[in-house]
């Protein structure tokens, strides 16, 4: 009985959040955008640890910018981050028709449909609107999509994530705790792989390659898997649009041409090539990259932490 009560108490706050997101999804996009501005300003003030991480990342990656300009990017980043959190309600609960009215697809989303026997990997870096990439891929493809996600300790949030991300054309979400075998089996069975390649998961299956000139633990799996399975690799980038945009608030998802020079027989060189591409995309849209993640948490042997700074 005690354990049942404890489980209920753990679930209750999460259920309130999910209901709140469901309520928010009825608001017009423009109103959600305005609300996110206020929430973002509040987060910037209250989330001190994440604010310091973002500012440190910007200092490391964009050192040539004046400090005031980096701070302005960080403030804008928290606005977009807040909106991405609020928009989980839209992406998880809104109708397909409503989402399609606010989703602009650019580039060659049809490549996978034209090549039904070709295994395809979509490389989707961590811009804050990346949740929309999964929605766009489900709405725009007949082939099911497979991806990986971080299992949540709260079972209510975990269930909401899985249901929200798989609600249109099915597909599969594998936990990062699992081995790669079921993922590779799904790809061989025809699933398209939406891959998020630019987080620091430690030294395992990674190499230290430059990211904005700073050695960063970078996964070698995208290159190795693409080579092992004969995959075409398409870069995909999401840009969130504000209410002031001519097309209105929403998302633009750009599917690039498959890379002709990826993979090679050198996974470290491939990882460096991937990081250079992400750098170019970040410079084009710096406020929407996920600066609150400790991208440089893992250091090469003997190097000190880059986040142990005064006040950090």
C-alpha positions as CSV (number, residue, x, y, z in Angstrom):
1,X,0.0,0.0,0.0
2,X,2.8,2.4,0.9
3,X,4.6,1.7,-2.4
4,X,1.4,2.3,-4.3
5,X,0.9,5.7,-2.6
6,X,4.5,6.6,-3.2
7,X,4.1,5.8,-7.0
8,X,1.0,7.9,-7.1
9,X,2.7,10.9,-5.5
10,X,5.6,10.7,-7.9
11,X,3.2,10.6,-10.9
12,X,1.0,13.5,-9.7
13,X,3.3,16.5,-10.5
14,X,4.1,15.0,-13.9
15,X,0.5,14.5,-14.7
16,X,-0.2,18.2,-13.9
17,X,2.6,19.2,-16.3
18,X,1.2,17.0,-19.1
19,X,-2.3,18.4,-18.5
20,X,-0.9,21.9,-18.6
21,X,0.8,21.2,-21.9
22,X,-2.4,19.8,-23.3
23,X,-4.2,23.0,-22.3
24,X,-1.5,25.2,-23.8
25,X,-1.7,23.5,-27.1
26,X,-5.1,25.2,-27.7
27,X,-3.6,28.6,-27.7
28,X,-2.7,30.3,-31.0
29,X,0.9,30.0,-32.0
30,X,1.5,33.8,-31.7
31,X,0.2,33.8,-28.1
32,X,2.4,30.9,-27.2
33,X,5.4,32.7,-28.7
34,X,4.6,35.8,-26.6
35,X,4.2,33.6,-23.5
36,X,7.5,32.0,-24.2
37,X,9.2,35.4,-24.2
38,X,8.1,36.0,-20.6
39,X,9.0,32.5,-19.5
40,X,12.4,32.7,-21.2
41,X,13.2,35.9,-19.3
42,X,12.2,34.2,-16.1
43,X,14.3,31.1,-16.8
44,X,17.3,33.3,-17.6
45,X,17.1,34.9,-14.2
46,X,16.2,31.8,-12.2
47,X,18.2,29.0,-13.9
48,X,21.6,30.2,-12.8
49,X,23.5,27.0,-13.3
50,X,22.2,26.5,-16.9
51,X,22.7,30.2,-17.6
52,X,26.4,29.9,-16.6
53,X,26.8,26.8,-18.8
54,X,25.3,28.6,-21.8
55,X,27.5,31.7,-21.3
56,X,30.6,29.5,-20.9
57,X,29.8,27.5,-24.1
58,X,29.3,30.8,-26.0
59,X,32.6,32.1,-24.6
60,X,34.4,28.9,-25.8
61,X,32.7,28.6,-29.2
62,X,32.4,32.3,-30.1
63,X,35.3,34.0,-28.4
64,X,35.6,36.7,-31.0
65,X,32.2,38.2,-30.2
66,X,32.0,40.9,-27.6
67,X,30.8,39.7,-24.2
68,X,27.6,41.8,-24.5
69,X,26.7,40.2,-27.8
70,X,27.2,36.7,-26.3
71,X,25.0,37.6,-23.4
72,X,22.3,38.8,-25.9
73,X,22.5,35.5,-27.7
74,X,22.1,33.6,-24.3
75,X,19.1,35.7,-23.4
76,X,17.5,35.0,-26.8
77,X,18.4,31.3,-26.4
78,X,16.4,31.1,-23.2
79,X,13.4,32.5,-25.1
80,X,13.6,29.9,-27.8
81,X,14.3,27.2,-25.2
82,X,11.2,28.2,-23.2
83,X,9.1,28.1,-26.4
84,X,10.4,24.7,-27.3
85,X,9.3,23.4,-23.9
86,X,5.9,24.9,-24.2
87,X,5.4,23.6,-27.7
88,X,5.7,20.1,-26.6
89,X,1.9,20.4,-26.1
90,X,1.4,21.4,-29.8
91,X,3.7,18.7,-31.1
92,X,2.3,16.0,-28.9
93,X,-1.4,16.9,-29.0
94,X,-2.3,19.1,-32.0
95,X,-3.9,17.6,-35.1
96,X,-1.8,16.7,-38.1
97,X,-3.6,19.4,-40.1
98,X,-2.9,22.2,-37.7
99,X,0.8,21.2,-37.4
100,X,1.2,21.0,-41.2
101,X,-0.1,24.6,-41.5
102,X,2.8,25.8,-39.4
103,X,5.5,23.4,-40.7
104,X,7.5,24.6,-43.6
105,X,9.6,21.8,-45.2
106,X,12.5,22.8,-47.3
107,X,14.9,20.7,-49.3
108,X,14.7,17.0,-50.3
109,X,12.4,15.3,-47.8
110,X,11.4,13.0,-50.6
111,X,14.8,11.4,-51.0
112,X,13.9,8.4,-48.8
113,X,10.6,7.9,-50.6
114,X,12.3,7.8,-54.0
115,X,14.8,5.3,-52.8
116,X,12.7,2.8,-50.8
117,X,15.5,0.2,-50.6
118,X,18.1,2.7,-49.4
119,X,18.8,2.8,-45.7
120,X,18.8,6.5,-44.7
121,X,20.2,8.4,-41.7
122,X,19.0,11.9,-40.9
123,X,21.6,13.8,-38.9
124,X,19.7,16.3,-36.7
125,X,21.8,18.5,-34.4
126,X,20.5,19.8,-31.2
127,X,18.8,23.0,-32.1
128,X,16.0,23.7,-29.7
129,X,13.3,23.0,-32.2
130,X,14.5,19.6,-33.1
131,X,11.3,18.0,-31.7
132,X,9.6,19.3,-34.9
133,X,12.0,17.3,-37.0
134,X,10.5,14.1,-35.7
135,X,7.0,15.4,-36.4
136,X,7.9,16.5,-39.9
137,X,9.5,13.2,-40.7
138,X,6.4,11.3,-39.6
139,X,4.0,13.5,-41.4
140,X,6.1,13.5,-44.6
141,X,7.0,9.9,-44.9
142,X,5.3,6.6,-45.5
143,X,8.3,4.7,-44.2
144,X,8.4,4.4,-40.4
145,X,11.0,6.3,-38.4
146,X,13.3,5.0,-35.7
147,X,15.2,7.1,-33.2
148,X,16.9,7.0,-29.8
149,X,15.9,8.9,-26.7
150,X,17.0,9.3,-23.1
151,X,14.7,7.2,-20.9
152,X,13.1,9.4,-18.2
153,X,13.2,8.4,-14.6
154,X,9.6,9.6,-14.2
155,X,7.3,7.0,-15.9
156,X,4.6,9.6,-16.7
157,X,7.0,11.8,-18.6
158,X,8.6,8.8,-20.3
159,X,5.2,7.6,-21.5
160,X,4.2,11.1,-22.7
161,X,7.4,11.4,-24.7
162,X,7.0,8.0,-26.4
163,X,3.3,8.5,-27.2
164,X,3.9,12.1,-28.5
165,X,6.8,11.2,-30.7
166,X,5.2,8.1,-32.2
167,X,1.6,9.1,-32.7
168,X,1.4,9.6,-36.5
169,X,3.1,6.8,-38.4
170,X,4.3,4.6,-35.6
171,X,8.0,3.9,-35.7
172,X,10.2,2.9,-32.8
173,X,12.0,4.7,-30.0
174,X,14.9,2.9,-28.5
175,X,16.4,3.8,-25.2
176,X,20.1,4.9,-25.2
177,X,20.5,2.2,-22.5
178,X,19.9,-0.5,-25.1
179,X,22.5,-2.0,-27.4
180,X,22.7,-1.0,-31.1
181,X,21.6,-4.4,-32.3
182,X,17.8,-3.8,-32.3
183,X,18.3,-0.3,-33.9
184,X,20.4,-1.8,-36.7
185,X,17.8,-4.5,-37.2
186,X,15.0,-1.9,-37.6
187,X,17.1,0.0,-40.1
188,X,17.7,-3.1,-42.1
189,X,13.9,-3.7,-42.0
190,X,13.3,-0.3,-43.7
191,X,13.0,2.2,-40.9
192,X,14.5,5.7,-41.4
193,X,17.0,6.6,-38.7
194,X,16.6,10.1,-37.1
195,X,20.0,10.5,-35.4
196,X,20.9,13.2,-32.8
197,X,24.7,13.1,-33.0
198,X,26.1,16.1,-31.1
199,X,25.8,15.5,-27.4
200,X,28.6,14.5,-24.9
201,X,28.0,10.9,-23.9
202,X,31.5,10.4,-22.6
203,X,34.6,8.7,-24.1
204,X,33.0,5.4,-25.1
205,X,32.7,5.0,-28.9
206,X,33.8,8.7,-29.3
207,X,36.9,10.7,-30.3
208,X,38.1,14.1,-29.3
209,X,37.7,16.2,-32.4
210,X,37.4,20.0,-32.7
211,X,34.1,21.8,-32.2
212,X,34.7,25.5,-32.7
213,X,38.3,24.7,-32.1
214,X,37.7,23.0,-28.7
215,X,38.3,19.2,-28.4
216,X,34.9,17.7,-27.9
217,X,33.9,14.0,-27.3
218,X,32.1,13.3,-30.6
219,X,30.4,10.0,-31.4
220,X,31.9,7.8,-34.1
221,X,28.7,5.8,-34.4
222,X,27.2,7.9,-37.3
223,X,30.1,7.1,-39.5
224,X,30.5,3.5,-38.5
225,X,26.8,2.7,-38.7
226,X,26.4,4.4,-42.1
227,X,29.4,2.5,-43.5
228,X,28.3,-0.8,-42.0
229,X,24.7,-0.5,-43.4
230,X,25.4,1.4,-46.6
231,X,23.3,4.3,-45.5
232,X,22.7,7.6,-47.3
233,X,23.3,10.4,-44.8
234,X,21.1,13.6,-45.0
235,X,21.7,16.6,-42.8
236,X,18.5,18.0,-41.3
237,X,18.2,21.4,-39.4
238,X,15.2,22.9,-37.6
239,X,14.6,26.6,-37.3
240,X,11.9,27.9,-35.1
241,X,10.0,31.0,-36.4
242,X,8.7,33.8,-34.3
243,X,5.3,35.5,-34.6
244,X,7.0,38.4,-36.4
245,X,8.2,36.1,-39.2
246,X,6.4,36.7,-42.6
247,X,5.2,33.1,-42.4
248,X,4.1,33.4,-38.8
249,X,5.2,31.4,-35.8
250,X,6.1,27.8,-36.4
251,X,9.0,25.7,-37.7
252,X,11.1,25.4,-40.8
253,X,12.7,22.0,-41.3
254,X,15.4,21.8,-43.9
255,X,16.4,18.5,-45.4
256,X,19.8,18.8,-47.1
257,X,21.1,16.8,-50.0
258,X,22.7,13.5,-49.0
259,X,26.4,13.9,-48.4
260,X,28.5,12.5,-51.2
261,X,31.6,12.3,-49.0
262,X,30.1,10.6,-46.0
263,X,31.0,8.0,-44.6
264,X,34.6,7.4,-45.5
265,X,36.9,4.8,-44.1
266,X,38.0,7.2,-41.4
267,X,35.4,7.7,-38.7
268,X,37.4,10.3,-36.9
269,X,37.7,12.4,-40.0
270,X,34.0,11.9,-40.5
271,X,33.2,13.1,-37.0
272,X,35.3,16.3,-37.7
273,X,33.5,16.8,-40.9
274,X,30.1,16.5,-39.1
275,X,31.2,19.0,-36.4
276,X,32.3,21.5,-39.1
277,X,28.8,21.3,-40.7
278,X,27.2,21.9,-37.3
279,X,29.5,24.9,-36.7
280,X,28.3,26.5,-39.9
281,X,24.6,25.9,-38.9
282,X,25.2,27.4,-35.5
283,X,26.9,30.5,-36.9
284,X,23.8,31.0,-39.1
285,X,21.4,30.7,-36.1
286,X,23.4,30.9,-32.9
287,X,20.5,31.7,-30.5
288,X,18.7,28.4,-31.2
289,X,21.6,26.0,-30.6
290,X,21.3,24.0,-27.3
291,X,23.9,26.0,-25.3
292,X,22.6,24.8,-21.9
293,X,24.1,21.3,-22.6
294,X,27.7,20.8,-21.3
295,X,29.0,19.9,-24.7
296,X,32.6,19.9,-23.4
297,X,32.0,18.1,-20.2
298,X,34.3,15.1,-21.1
299,X,37.9,16.2,-21.4
300,X,40.9,14.5,-22.9
301,X,43.1,12.8,-20.3
302,X,44.9,15.3,-18.0
303,X,42.8,18.3,-19.1
304,X,40.8,20.2,-16.5
305,X,37.1,20.8,-16.6
306,X,36.0,23.7,-18.8
307,X,33.0,24.4,-16.6
308,X,34.8,24.8,-13.2
309,X,34.9,28.6,-13.4
310,X,34.3,31.3,-10.8
311,X,30.6,31.3,-10.0
312,X,30.1,28.1,-12.2
